[in-house]
Amino acid sequence: EDERKAHEYYLQQVRDLQGSQKTAYGEGLDKGLQQGRAEGLQEGEKIGMEKGKLEANLATAKKLLVKGMSIAEIAETLELSEDEIRSIE
């Protein structure tokens, strides 16, 4: 009887340990996913802002080209490459 109780106690301890490990793993995984999503959102926001700025500068460059401003002047003023400006011509 004592051996059976000791064995049951041992099995319960093993189950408790396994449960704790699964919980810790799950919590770590959740935390990692949340951190990854937050970093991904920040990076996506940064890329979106840069893309929006580029599109706005290209639209402005197109207007300046129509008005007769040189590619070199536009590139310097809007901090674009001359190739980027030529791509909108």
Buried (B, 14 or more C-beta within 10 A) or exposed (E): EEEEEEEEEEEEEEEEEEEEEEEEEEEEEEEEEEEEEEEEEEEEEEEEEEEEEEEEBBEBBBEBBEEEBEBEEBBEEBEBEEEBBEEEE
